[in-house]
Amino acid sequence: MVRFRRDPSGPGSVIDRRGAGGLSGGGGLMKMGAGGGGIVALVLILITLFTGNSDIGGLVNSLAPADQPAAASPLDPSTDPDADLVAFLEDVLQDSQGMWQTMFDDSGIPYAPTNLVVFSGSTQSACGGAVAQSGPHYCPVDQLVYIDLDFLETLQREFGAAGDTAQAYILAHEIGHHVQNQLGIINEVNQIQQSDPGRANEASVSLELQADCFAGVWLSTIRTGTSAAVFDDNDLQEALDAAQAVGDDAIQQQTTGQVNPESFTHGTAEQRYNWLKTGFETGQPEACDTF
């Protein structure tokens, strides 16, 4: 299991909405799009950003950070059966963002951190209604990550994505989307998706695979000892197994018995496995050129 040998030094906190009520308004989840001609330039910007070859501070300075709400805890930690899981997720949130903040700082640009909303059943986000069935997700409008803890249990029980390293990978993947939002990649991807619907799924896959690779970059800091966390035996394999378990083909085969590549939005099990591993082995965001 992943263990934290010291308190992480990065930003971010848990906003606990369990027991705080369900949806107060309508609206479905906003679909994040991706892909297209401008992506090549954005990937080059990403490479430049993390190799320090140019001053592009204006890219992120032009993005207005969202106000970060204060954490709240409607449940008593002493009787909360998921208190340890919530504390673990907060450690992952802070440790991974500590890495990203350092990388951004080294490039001379600010990093606006995200927070993690944990909820039960449903809640409201700036992207519309957040429900458990949608799975963990990131809303680029309010710049928050949303996770229903019951979904993590379902993922382990029904798709074999077991272990706390799998949970850490899932959260690190969503934080990867926040990094993409900071860099303007999500916005560019959405614009291209709207202008060229025929490439929407292909572009979405590239966006998701890059977030997998970014998650691997954070996991690499555990391998190198720069993280506050430490690995036990087989921890990395847990994360790789989880990446495979949530591949489009694996989920479609599990739920429908059929595989339809034209409807893929997140990538195949093999692609997700390989890009997570690429991030882990290189430890370099610029290696995450999925576009």
Disulfide bonds with the S-S distance in Angstrom:
Cys127-Cys139 2.07
Cys213-Cys288 2.10
